[in-house]
Every structure is written in structure tokens, then in C-alpha cells.
Amino acid sequence: MTQDLFASPPSIQDTEKAVLAALKTIFTPANANIDVRSRVNRVHNLLGPERTDGLVINVHRGVANVAWPNGETTVESVKYLVPIVA
């Protein structure tokens, strides 16, 4: 019974590594090569669902104005945009 009380918890280093990896994926841009007049898709994220076939109108400091086929224009984080290569 005393061994159960003093059983070692999961390594703090492993937990820290997992947290740091998650933070890195959140704060690291997926693709910084989004240019004006690029065709893009938006990946699903907490801010909205996946969108396809957008046209980048303007890019400034990691934020892009994107025109979508339905006539809507949105402001998107560049890290959630994926260029369409065809």
C-alpha cells in the first residue's frame, strides 16, 4: 500500500515536451509563402470550418484578406491558409 502512495507520476519532462509541442503547432505558421493573388484553401480551425478556392487580395503581417467564391471576403490568419498548387 505504501508503494502506491509513493509511485512516481509521469515524468514532468515528458509532459513539458507534449505541452511545448502543442504550443509550437499553435504559434508556428503552417505556410508563410502566401502571396497576393494566390489561390488558397482554409483548413478547419477553432475560428471556422474548412473553406476552398479563395483568392488572396492582400497580405499584411500574417493576416490576409481572402475573397471566396460565394462573394464573401474574410480576414484570415496566414497560418491557416494552404496554397492551391495545380
ABEGO torsion letter per residue (X at the ends): XAAAAABBBBBAAAAAAAAAAAAAAAABBABAABBBGBBBBBBBBAAEBBBBGBBBABBBGGBBBBBBAAGBBBBBBAAABBBBBX
